[in-house]
Structures are given as C-alpha cells and as structure tokens.
Amino acid sequence: MSQKKNVSAFLGLILGMSISSFAQTDSLFKALEEFQQKGESFQVVDSYKNIGRYYESIQAYDSAFYFYREEGAYIKAHFQEQVQDSLLGKVYMDFSFVALGLRDLNMALPYLDSAEVVYERLGSNGDLARVMNNRANALNEMNRYEEAIGYLLKAIEYGELVENQESKDALLNSVYNNIGKNYLSLEDWLNAVKYTKMAIAISSSYEINNAHARLNLSNAYIGMDSTESAFNLAKEAEGIYVKVGFPYGVIAAKNNQGLALKMKGEMDEAASLFQESIDMSEEIDYPLGVLEGLINRSEILAAKKQYSQAISEMKEAERLCNLYDDRQYLKSVRENLAKLYEETGNTTNALTYFKAYKQLEDSLKSTENIKNVNDLLLKYETSEKEKQLAEQELEIQTQKAILAVRNSQLTYLLSGLGVLLLGVTFIYQRNRSRQKAALQQAIIEEKERGFDSVIQATEEERKRISKDLHDGIGQQLSVLKLGLIRLQKQADPEIQSELVDITEKFSKSADEIRQISHQMMPRALMEEGLVRAFEDLLRNTFQYSEIQYEFEHHGMEGRLDERIEISIYRVLQELLNNILKHSEANFVNVQLLKMKDKLTLLVEDNGKGLSDEKSNGHGQMNIRNRLDLIKGTVNYESSPESGLVAVITVPVK
C-alpha cells in the first residue's frame, strides 16, 4: 500500500483562513468606503486586509494580491515610522501567504525576508516566530526538510520569549505541529507522533490549529497502520473544520477516514468517503483534493480487481500531479501504477513506473536527510541548559557594563554638566536623523531586494525553459519534420496527400513551439540587444492586427546591462499588450534613445488613452516594480493624436 501525502502541508499554508469568518464582498466594500469617508485609518487598513483575506480564502489570489498592495500603499501614505513598520510587516506576511497559495514558493521567501527585517527592527518576537514558521512551511513544500527544521527551531526560540501566554501557546502549538509535519514528509512516523502530540498538549486558542494537529497525527497513525486511532483523530479534526467553516480541512479529514476504513477492509464505506471528498473538491475548485480522492478511489478499484478503471483514474491523477508539480503525490501515483500494470501482466509499463517511483523516492527521502534533521533537534534539546547558563552570565556582564557606563557618565556630568547637555542634545538630534534616514533606506532596500529576487528568479526560469524548448524540443521537431518530408517522397501516391496535411500541421506546431520559446526569453535580446529584440517584438505583436507601427532608435550601438535590457523589454511588452487589448488604436510609434547617461523609451498611440482603472491595474504595477529595480521612472501624457504617450527613463552608465 502506498502512503498518502501529508495533506495538512497545504493546510498549513493557508492557516487561519476560515471562509465563514468573512462577510460577503458587498458588505466588506461598504465597510471600507465608510471608514475611508470617516478617515478612520486603522479600520481602513483592516478593511483592505479583510477583503484580501476573503479573496485569498476563495483562492482568487490575483484579487487578494491587489488589495494587499492597496493596503500597503495606504499604510505608507497615512502612518509614520514604527506604526508603519508594524503594519507593513503584516502586509509582507500576507503577500507571502498569497505566494504560498499560488504554490510559487520562490516568490514567498523574499516577502518573508522583508517581514523578518521589519520585525527584527521592531524587536517583535511573536511576529519573528511566525515568519520562521511560515518560511519552514515553504521549505517543507520544496522538500528542503533540514532547512525547514532549522527555522522551526528558531521559531521555538522566538516563541519562548513571547510574554502573552495565549499567544505563546498558539505559536508553539503551530511550530511543534510543523516539526511533526516535516517528519511526516520523511515518513518517520514515530517522531511525527512525538512532536505532533507535543503540539496537541499545548492547546491553541485558534481552533483550526488544533484541527491541523489532529489531522497530522491521524496521518502518522495511518503510516503506522494504527487504523482505529487514525480514524478517530480524523473524525475529531473534521468536526473542528466544520465548526470553523474550513472546507479544505473537511476534505482532508474525509480522505483520512476513508484511508483508515480501506486499511480495515471496509471498502464500500471508504469509497463513499473518497467520492464525498472528490465532490466537495470539485465544488470549491480544489484540484489537490480531487487528486488525492482519485488516488484513494483508484486503490479501492484495484482491490476490487477493476484494473482498467483503476489505471484510468490513476493516470488522471498523474496528469494533475504533473500539472501542479506535486512530487509527493506523484511518488504514490507511480508506485500504484507500477503495481496495477504488474497485476494486468504489462511488465514493461510496470518496470518503467517502478523505476520512476524509486528514483523519485530516493530524491525525496534519504537516511541522510533524517539523520540531519534528528541531529538538529538533538543539538537543540541538549544545548538548552548551556544556553540558559550563558544567558545568565551575559546578563551579569551586561549589568556590570551598564554600571560602568553610568559611573562614567556621572563623572562627566559633575565636571561639565552644561557642556555635556549641549553635546548630548546635538548628538541625539544627529543620531535621530541618521536613524530615521537609515530606517527609510533599509525599507527601500528591502523592498528592492524582495522584488529583485522574485524577478531575477522568474527571468532565470524563463531563460531555462526557452533554451529547453529551442535547443531540445525545437531541434527534435526539426529532425522529425525532415523525416516526414523524406517519408512523404517515398510514400505511395494514395497516402501522399494525407502525409502532406500531417507535415503542414506538424510544421505549424513546431512554429508555435518556437514562438513560445521566443516569448519566454527572446534569443534576439540575449544575442543582439534591444534594437533587434524590439523589431521582433513589434512585428510579432501587430502582425495579425490592423495596427500600423513605426520604430526609431538613436545611440543604441553598444549593449547595456542585462538587467536593464530585460526590464526595458518587459516594460515594452506590457505596454504593447495594453495597446492591443484596450486602446482601440490603429497606429503606434516607438522610440528608443540613449543620450549620455540616460536611456529613454517613448511609446505613443492614437487610441482612447489610459483610464483611472487601468492606471492602477496589475500591468501598471508590473511596469512600476520593474522600473523601481533599475531606478527608472514612467510618466503618461496625453498624445497630440488624442491617445497616450508613455515616457520611460532609466539611468545608464
């Protein structure tokens, strides 16, 4: 029997998102409007956050991201210094939740970095513990278990410093639960039970956390074949999830109950629960729930020797695994397909899937991984006493140092109080100004670092995919096309026309692959620079439209920094896309000019201009974010032809 993936790994990413806790969108928007009119700033921030979390709870992540961004902009405009920092830290955390919901883990980490910088500055131990906890969740999903455990241990350290007992319990409950979750991923059931029970022993004031812990413990008992305990815990978890209105948890709990019943041989009852989980998942558009339900139901069909239908459902599960890049589920799917093909006598497919299963299993779990995680925990547990002694010694030395400083200050005060007061006042004002400037600069740099990491990772992935498409699949298609043409010449006359049609369709498919490769990362941009890349982009964008265009350039003989070239290319790509979709223009003029230390891009159309709604859309946000990273600016002006002129300027060396 293949073991199921720890479903609450996903649940941890959307911790606390209870759909029933949010009102309908119309009432949320009315509340926002009312607070804006009254000028009640904190309530406005809460309203933006509630709208974002509502959209996040229904997995409308683009809308959630938009309202969190609006929340951040409002905070920057209406709050100062420490209050602004505290509120912005929560926005960074919300951004990371959106990225985790999108399963874009590389995007989540920079936002968590930004939150950590803010909370370090504020000395907020509880929030730092949450950052470490959420970062561990992301690393767990990336199968980086040792790193995840390291951050969870940091989360425990910060959590122990929290003074409010209720908050401390909620944090430690979540952290110990996540340590157990990492052991579930490693299929180390005994340690999973140990740490999850530690979580349950620290009851959280957040009911959903208590449900997550019971579901994780149910998973561990399934791994240990303790079916009665697994079923009862899953039933308890389901009750809590129903109470708080969290359908994703209900789905996972039903699957666990079904697995426990299947292991006990109660196949019909198990199949009924799996069908319920699939129906619920489809109703709320939750593909991971559908995926797990298909895997479990396929195993029921296999047990009933209905192999053809079992293979069909498992192949659909494989498709979903590949679509959502879920390697833990894919491991179970490959193992099950190997067994199903073996049962049907298809030894070739059985061997293929078994090899693929073992290869993936080895990459996901190794004894070295488990050893490293255990070593980390052992070091943490055995060093606590030494740490306490060291902290006591540090406290003694600190008090001595403070006393020495105070004595020194007293001497100076007695010898020249007036001069010292003037000096202290001057130093205080100067240091305060420096600290304020440093704080502002740190926030700016952290924002840039977060966005830069996300964009750089995205562009590197675009390069890789583009190269794979062009050099791998593209070349193979070219060879196959030549083979088709040769076969066409040698074929009998009665099938030649059919081969001609196949060759033409094949050629179109190859052209589409090349076009996708070009869009991901244009070779002209990488090899020849902006001018040639702009020419290709304009031609490809408008070749099937009625829009005419002109392109002029000056001073573009040499190459620019790669980041600037890619950013400017993406900005033009976004502007042309907006023109094509929204402007109703029939003529576009593009100018690219380099004068000394400044690069200017002008994009003019004769369309209907830019509405207020479009000026605050996602496309414009992407343009501003990219330009921020290269110190660029964008301004929009009315065109003499009643359209729009976008003027982009970027400093260059």
C-alpha positions, -999 to 999 in steps of 0.1 A, spaced: 0 0 0 13 35 -9 13 61 18 -7 93 13 9 127 12 6 149 43 -24 170 32 -21 194 61 12 206 45 -11 226 22 -35 234 50 -6 250 69 0 274 41 -35 288 45 -36 287 82 -64 305 98 -83 312 65 -119 305 76 -144 312 48 -173 316 73 -153 343 91 -157 367 62 -188 385 52 -200 388 16 -179 411 -6 -205 438 -8 -205 444 30 -167 444 30 -166 470 4 -193 491 21 -173 490 53 -141 501 35 -160 530 19 -175 541 52 -142 540 71 -125 560 43 -152 587 45 -147 589 83 -109 590 80 -106 561 104 -71 549 93 -67 517 113 -102 505 102 -94 512 66 -63 490 69 -83 463 85 -109 466 57 -83 462 30 -69 432 48 -103 415 53 -111 420 16 -77 405 7 -83 375 30 -117 369 17 -103 366 -19 -75 345 -6 -100 322 11 -117 315 -22 -83 312 -40 -88 344 -60 -51 352 -55 -47 380 -80 -75 399 -63 -60 392 -29 -26 404 -40 -42 436 -54 -60 445 -21 -29 437 0 -10 460 -23 -36 487 -18 -34 482 19 4 487 18 1 519 -3 -25 533 22 -2 524 52 28 542 36 6 573 29 -11 576 63 13 562 90 47 571 103 78 552 114 72 524 139 34 521 133 41 520 96 67 493 101 44 471 122 16 473 97 38 468 67 52 436 83 18 421 83 13 431 46 46 413 37 33 382 56 0 384 36 20 387 3 38 355 13 6 337 20 -7 346 -15 26 333 -30 22 301 -10 -14 297 -21 -2 300 -57 25 274 -48 50 299 -60 74 292 -32 104 311 -46 82 342 -46 71 336 -10 106 336 5 116 372 -4 84 385 12 92 366 43 127 381 42 111 416 41 89 408 70 118 395 91 138 427 85 108 448 97 101 426 128 138 425 137 138 463 137 108 463 160 120 435 182 87 417 178 94 381 190 60 367 182 60 380 147 95 367 141 84 333 153 56 334 127 80 344 100 102 314 108 72 291 110 59 302 76 93 300 60 96 264 72 62 257 56 76 269 23 108 249 26 88 218 36 68 221 3 102 224 -15 113 192 2 141 211 20 134 195 53 166 201 71 164 239 64 128 238 75 137 223 109 164 249 114 138 277 110 113 259 132 139 257 160 144 295 156 107 299 158 107 280 191 134 303 205 114 334 195 81 319 207 95 312 241 102 349 245 66 359 239 51 372 272 14 367 265 7 330 274 -22 326 250 -1 339 220 28 318 231 7 286 233 -8 293 198 27 298 183 43 268 199 14 246 190 18 255 154 56 251 154 56 217 171 29 207 146 51 217 117 81 198 131 58 168 131 47 176 96 84 175 84 87 141 99 56 130 81 72 141 48 102 120 57 79 91 67 95 90 101 62 81 119 75 78 155 90 113 155 59 126 137 38 112 165 61 126 192 62 162 180 25 163 169 15 151 204 36 179 218 15 203 197 -18 188 209 -6 191 245 -3 229 240 -38 236 231 -42 266 208 -68 293 212 -71 290 174 -94 260 169 -82 255 133 -46 248 147 -60 221 169 -77 205 139 -44 206 119 -26 188 147 -52 161 149 -51 156 112 -13 154 112 -14 128 140 -40 109 120 -16 109 90 12 94 112 -11 67 126 -21 58 90 16 54 83 19 31 113 -12 11 103 -30 22 136 -63 24 118 -86 30 148 -66 59 162 -62 73 126 -100 72 120 -110 87 154 -85 116 151 -96 124 115 -132 124 127 -123 149 155 -105 171 130 -135 170 107 -157 182 134 -135 212 142 -131 221 105 -169 220 100 -173 243 131 -149 269 118 -160 267 82 -128 254 66 -138 231 37 -102 222 27 -97 206 61 -130 187 59 -119 172 25 -86 161 40 -103 146 71 -127 127 50 -98 112 30 -81 102 61 -112 85 74 -115 67 41 -79 55 42 -84 41 77 -115 22 66 -98 9 35 -70 -4 56 -96 -22 78 -111 -38 46 -143 -17 47 -141 -9 10 -176 4 2 -176 28 32 -142 40 22 -152 45 -14 -182 66 -3 -159 89 17 -135 93 -12 -164 102 -35 -176 128 -10 -141 144 -9 -139 145 -47 -174 161 -50 -165 187 -24 -132 195 -41 -148 199 -75 -175 222 -59 -149 246 -45 -124 241 -74 -97 225 -52 -75 203 -76 -53 188 -48 -84 174 -31 -96 159 -64 -61 145 -69 -60 127 -35 -95 115 -39 -87 99 -73 -56 82 -59 -75 67 -30 -105 57 -51 -82 40 -76 -67 19 -49 -103 8 -40 -109 -2 -76 -76 -21 -77 -86 -40 -46 -118 -50 -63 -97 -61 -94 -113 -34 -116 -79 -27 -131 -89 -9 -162 -109 18 -144 -82 20 -116 -55 27 -142 -77 53 -159 -82 72 -126 -46 69 -116 -35 83 -150 -57 113 -144 -41 117 -110 -7 116 -127 -18 143 -151 -28 165 -121 5 158 -103 25 170 -133 2 200 -138 7 212 -103 43 199 -99 35 178 -68 62 153 -64 50 137 -31 17 127 -47 35 118 -79 55 92 -59 24 75 -47 9 76 -82 40 60 -98 41 33 -72 4 25 -77 7 24 -115 36 0 -113 15 -24 -92 -15 -20 -114 4 -28 -146 21 -57 -128 -14 -71 -119 -25 -68 -155 6 -85 -169 20 -54 -185 56 -59 -173 71 -32 -195 50 -4 -181 52 -19 -146 91 -18 -147 90 17 -162 68 31 -134 86 12 -107 120 27 -118 104 62 -119 89 57 -84 122 46 -69 141 74 -85 116 99 -71 115 83 -37 153 85 -34 153 122 -42 125 129 -17 137 108 13 171 96 23 186 83 56 210 113 55 180 137 54 165 120 85 199 119 103 205 156 96 171 166 109 175 144 141 210 159 147 195 194 146 168 186 171 193 167 194 216 197 194 187 220 202 174 198 231 208 192 247 220 228 245 191 244 263 207 242 297 241 256 284 222 283 267 204 293 299 238 294 318 253 315 290 224 339 291 228 343 329 265 351 325 257 375 297 232 393 319 258 397 347 283 411 323 257 434 308 248 448 342 285 454 350 289 472 317 258 494 323 270 503 358 305 512 344 289 534 318 266 551 344 296 558 366 315 573 337 285 595 328 282 607 364 318 619 364 313 638 332 281 654 345 298 666 377 327 681 357 308 699 330 270 695 330 262 724 308 287 715 280 276 679 282 239 687 278 246 707 247 267 679 233 242 653 241 214 673 225 235 677 194 244 641 193 209 630 200 194 651 171 221 639 147 217 603 156 180 605 154 182 620 119 207 593 109 185 565 123 154 579 106 173 581 73 188 546 78 153 532 86 139 547 54 168 535 33 165 500 49 128 498 40 136 509 4 165 485 0 145 456 15 116 462 -9 140 463 -38 158 432 -26 125 413 -24 112 423 -58 146 418 -73 148 383 -61 114 374 -74 120 390 -108 155 376 -112 143 341 -104 114 345 -129 138 356 -157 162 328 -150 134 303 -152 123 319 -185 158 315 -199 159 279 -189 125 270 -204 133 290 -235 166 271 -240 150 237 -234 123 245 -259 146 258 -286 177 235 -282 158 204 -271 123 201 -283 128 225 -312 157 206 -327 139 173 -323 109 186 -341 131 199 -369 146 164 -373 112 148 -372 99 172 -398 127 163 -422 119 127 -416 82 133 -425 92 151 -457 115 122 -467 88 97 -459 63 118 -479 85 115 -511 88 77 -507 52 70 -499 26 56 -522 5 82 -541 -27 73 -523 -13 84 -489 9 112 -500 -18 139 -497 -25 127 -461 12 129 -453 13 164 -468 -15 175 -445 2 159 -415 35 176 -423 18 210 -426 1 206 -392 34 194 -377 52 224 -392 26 248 -376 31 231 -342 69 235 -345 64 272 -353 42 276 -322 69 260 -301 95 284 -315 71 313 -309 66 303 -272 104 299 -268 108 334 -282 82 349 -259 98 333 -228 132 348 -235 139 362 -270 172 350 -285 175 383 -303 175 401 -269 202 377 -255 224 377 -286 219 410 -303 204 435 -279 174 458 -275 170 471 -311 167 438 -328 145 424 -300 122 455 -302 119 449 -340 109 413 -335 85 421 -307 67 448 -327 64 426 -357 51 396 -338 27 417 -317 10 435 -345 14 411 -375 -22 398 -372 -38 431 -362 -47 463 -382 -24 484 -361 5 501 -380 37 510 -362 70 529 -365 102 522 -346 130 547 -343 163 544 -324 193 565 -317 226 560 -299 220 522 -294 252 509 -308 265 491 -278 250 467 -252 235 477 -219 235 459 -185 215 427 -189 190 437 -161 183 469 -178 178 453 -212 154 426 -199 135 451 -178 130 476 -206 120 448 -230 94 435 -205 81 471 -200 76 475 -238 60 441 -239 35 451 -212 27 485 -229 22 469 -263 -1 443 -247 -22 470 -232 -24 489 -265 -35 457 -283 -62 449 -257 -75 482 -245 -65 513 -266 -85 508 -298 -55 525 -316 -46 519 -352 -11 535 -351 18 531 -326 52 550 -326 81 536 -305 113 555 -300 144 542 -281 170 569 -274 203 568 -255 218 601 -246 249 601 -225 239 586 -192 201 583 -198 180 558 -218 146 569 -229 117 548 -243 87 566 -258 56 547 -267 28 567 -284 -5 555 -297 -36 573 -311 -61 553 -290 -85 563 -263 -59 569 -235 -55 554 -201 -84 552 -177 -80 556 -139 -90 519 -135 -63 508 -160 -37 531 -145 -39 511 -112 -41 477 -127 -17 447 -125 1 456 -157 9 491 -145 21 476 -112 44 452 -130 58 481 -150 65 502 -119 80 473 -100 104 465 -128 114 502 -132 119 506 -95 146 479 -96 167 498 -122 160 533 -108 137 541 -137 106 562 -140 74 562 -161 52 591 -169 20 592 -190 9 622 -211 -19 629 -235 -9 623 -271 -15 651 -298 -34 623 -316 -58 620 -286 -41 589 -274 -14 583 -249 24 588 -246 43 567 -221 78 581 -213 102 557 -196 136 570 -184 164 549 -170 199 560 -158 227 541 -176 264 542 -174 
